[in-house]
């Protein structure tokens, strides 16, 4: 899930306690029409063009899940926080969406396979990101894609995962990978940002 004011998730945070105010950040709740429009446009370019099954890992309150559902996709969201999951269920109550409490690194989806796995600001917090990527790759159908939104936040003690490290972790999975810089688009964040923010889309034929 996305996290603090600088965009990063805080490992060990009490997300159940923070759930009620989580959507106050512009890129979390997507309440501002311009921010919402910006994310919807990016998501449409990252996800498959035709309706499919999307797994949103670290889904938080389901804001990106809702955009995906509005674009015709069937969404399964997973978050470690039961309170976040309940908010997501409420937000998408009338949509073709299912939300589960569970670990993003090992989502409780059984044998289900997906056309896209969407993960925002979660990978860098995991103890073994390479292992998580390998597992997520196995959850994809042929032609599926990983959509990973990550970054490096903070100037004094930076946290996150640089784009070159993430693409290096993806190299052994033999997908077609592209990197899209997001730092220079303030409409995504509701403000100007100076840190490294990017999306990686890796497709597996």
C-alpha positions in Angstrom: 0.0 0.0 0.0 1.1 3.6 -0.3 2.2 5.2 2.9 3.4 8.4 4.5 3.6 12.0 3.2 6.7 11.3 1.1 5.0 8.4 -0.6 6.7 5.5 1.2 5.2 2.8 3.3 6.4 2.7 6.9 7.4 -0.9 7.8 5.8 -2.0 11.0 3.1 0.8 10.9 -0.2 0.0 12.5 -2.3 0.2 9.3 -5.5 -0.7 11.1 -5.1 2.4 13.2 -4.2 4.5 10.1 -6.9 3.2 7.9 -9.5 5.9 8.7 -7.2 8.7 7.6 -5.3 6.8 4.8 -7.3 8.4 2.0 -6.5 11.9 3.1 -3.3 11.9 1.0 -4.1 13.0 -2.6 -2.6 9.9 -4.2 -4.3 7.5 -1.7 -7.9 8.6 -1.8 -7.8 10.1 -5.3 -10.6 12.5 -4.2 -9.2 15.4 -6.3 -10.6 15.1 -9.8 -7.3 15.9 -11.5 -5.3 13.4 -9.4 -8.0 10.8 -10.0 -7.9 11.5 -13.7 -4.1 11.3 -13.9 -4.0 7.9 -12.2 -6.9 6.6 -14.3 -5.0 7.5 -17.5 -1.8 5.9 -16.3 -3.6 2.7 -15.2 -5.4 2.4 -18.5 -2.0 2.5 -20.2 -0.4 -0.1 -17.9 -3.2 -2.6 -17.6 -4.5 -4.9 -20.4 -6.6 -3.1 -23.0 -9.5 -5.6 -22.7 -11.2 -6.5 -19.4 -9.4 -9.1 -17.4 -8.5 -10.3 -13.9 -6.3 -7.9 -11.9 -4.7 -8.7 -8.6 -4.0 -5.5 -6.6 -1.5 -6.3 -3.9 -1.2 -4.0 -0.9 -4.4 -2.5 -2.1 -5.0 -0.3 0.9 -8.5 1.2 0.8 -9.0 0.1 -2.8 -8.5 3.4 -4.7 -6.5 1.9 -7.6 -8.8 -1.2 -7.5 -11.8 1.1 -8.1 -10.1 2.7 -11.1 -9.3 -0.8 -12.5 -12.9 -1.9 -11.9 -14.2 1.3 -13.6 -12.1 0.3 -16.6 -13.9 -3.0 -16.8 -11.5 -5.3 -15.0 -12.4 -7.9 -12.4 -10.4 -7.1 -9.3 -9.0 -9.1 -6.4 -7.4 -7.0 -3.7 -5.1 -8.2 -0.9 -3.9 -6.1 2.1 -2.3 -7.1 5.4 -4.7 -4.8 7.2 -8.2 -6.0 7.9 -9.4 -2.4 8.4 -8.1 -1.4 5.0 -9.8 -4.5 3.4 -13.1 -3.5 5.0 -12.8 0.1 3.6 -12.0 -1.3 0.2 -15.0 -3.6 0.3 -17.2 -0.7 1.1 -15.6 1.5 -1.6 -16.2 -1.2 -4.3 -19.4 -2.7 -2.9 -21.2 -2.4 -6.3 -18.2 -3.6 -8.4 -16.9 -6.9 -9.6 -14.3 -7.1 -6.8 -13.1 -9.3 -4.0 -10.9 -8.2 -1.1 -8.9 -10.5 1.1 -6.7 -9.9 4.2 -3.3 -11.4 3.6 0.4 -11.0 2.9 1.2 -9.3 -0.5 4.3 -11.5 -0.8 2.2 -14.7 -0.7 -1.4 -13.6 -1.5 -4.1 -16.1 -0.5 -5.5 -16.7 -4.0 -4.9 -20.4 -4.4 -4.7 -21.6 -8.0 -6.3 -18.5 -9.4 -4.3 -16.8 -12.2 -4.4 -13.1 -13.4 -3.9 -11.0 -16.4 -2.1 -8.3 -14.4 -0.6 -8.1 -10.9 -0.6 -4.4 -9.7 1.6 -3.4 -6.8 2.1 0.2 -5.6 4.8 1.1 -2.9 5.0 -2.4 -1.4 7.8 -4.3 -3.0 10.6 -2.3 -1.3 9.3 -3.1 2.1 9.5 -6.9 1.6 12.4 -8.8 3.1 13.0 -10.7 -0.2 11.7 -8.7 -3.2 13.2 -11.0 -5.7 11.4 -14.0 -4.3 8.1 -12.0 -4.2 8.6 -11.1 -7.9 9.1 -14.7 -8.8 6.0 -15.7 -7.0 3.9 -12.9 -8.6 5.2 -13.9 -12.0 3.8 -17.4 -11.4 0.4 -15.9 -10.7 0.2 -14.5 -14.3 -1.6 -16.1 -17.2 0.3 -16.2 -20.5 0.6 -12.7 -21.8 0.1 -11.3 -18.3 1.9 -8.4 -16.9 3.4 -7.1 -13.6 2.7 -3.4 -13.0 5.0 -2.1 -10.2 4.8 1.5 -8.9 7.8 2.2 -6.7 10.4 4.9 -5.8 13.0 6.2 -3.5 11.9 8.7 -0.9 13.7 11.1 1.4 17.0 12.9 1.1 18.6 12.4 4.5 18.0 8.7 4.9 16.5 7.6 1.6 14.2 4.5 1.6 12.8 2.6 -1.3 14.0 0.7 -4.3 15.7 2.4 -7.3 14.4 1.6 -10.8 17.7 0.1 -11.9 17.7 -2.4 -9.0 14.1 -3.3 -9.7 14.7 -3.9 -13.4 17.8 -6.0 -12.4 15.5 -8.2 -10.2 13.1 -8.6 -13.1 15.8 -9.6 -15.6 15.9 -13.3 -14.7 12.1 -13.5 -15.3 12.6 -12.8 -19.0 9.8 -10.4 -19.6 9.5 -7.4 -21.8 10.1 -4.5 -19.4 9.6 -0.8 -19.7 10.2 2.0 -17.1 8.0 5.0 -16.9 9.1 8.0 -14.8 6.4 9.5 -12.6 8.3 12.2 -10.6 7.8 14.9 -13.2 4.0 14.6 -13.2 2.6 16.5 -10.2 -1.0 15.7 -11.1 -0.3 12.1 -9.8 0.7 13.3 -6.4 -1.3 16.5 -5.9 2.0 18.5 -5.6 5.5 18.8 -7.0 7.9 16.1 -6.0 11.6 15.8 -6.4 12.3 12.2 -5.4 12.4 9.2 -7.7 9.0 7.8 -8.5 8.4 5.4 -11.4 6.4 2.5 -12.8 7.7 -0.7 -14.3 5.5 -2.7 -16.6 6.8 -6.2 -17.4 4.9 -8.4 -19.8 5.3 -12.1 -20.2 4.2 -13.8 -23.4 
